[in-house]
């Protein structure tokens, strides 16, 4: 009788175990279905966002490339302006030197004419005095 009682307890425990496992298994199945639906919904929602994010990254890269080109153009422009400023400065120095040379030459020429005229006038006045 001991073995029958023992097998009866085991059978009863098994029935109780199955009675508790069936709702648990059904709940796990419902949870898995809800999780699957959530993942499908999340995938369908995130997929367009990921596509838009990829397009945004591509456009941002294009803008960055154009910005690099613009910066390079501005750098070239400022270099050209700097070189132009140097050339204008050199022309200014050349004009100053030329004006000094011309001024010196005209002064010298004027002094030469003045001296020549004074010599001529002295020679003419001596000849008139000698006559």
Steps between C-alpha positions, in 0.01 A plus 500: 500500500790722551594496137148571386478793736839621383396470134174678583690793654726517196200490265322769702810718500535449127135601443545811718823578316330464162208710623740782587720455191217523246403862591868590525572355157193677358616829656850451356344435161291822525807694615702365210222601258486852649880526481493385137230757416702769682815411305309506169347837588837637613668372183233654277532830690879510520569392142379830342681695772824317424457571129442869576800502731717353224375764254568773757854373552560495123366855462708616794809349337417680174459830686831441678674435166353818350602690811856370461499616137369843603765531770765408245364763260500764773856401593607540136321836481669631813837383368433684171394813691818478708715465189316794341569707811871416476506598131320828573749572779790431261342729236458770764868472595597512130284810444659673799847419372407615150351824630814565705714435194284724281493768769879483536548507124267798456671683788839430350379600155349818644823581684694436178273733301524765770879473503515507121275803484705682764821419309341621177371815660838570655668445163253729327536768763883484476484537125277802530726650758803445275337668210 
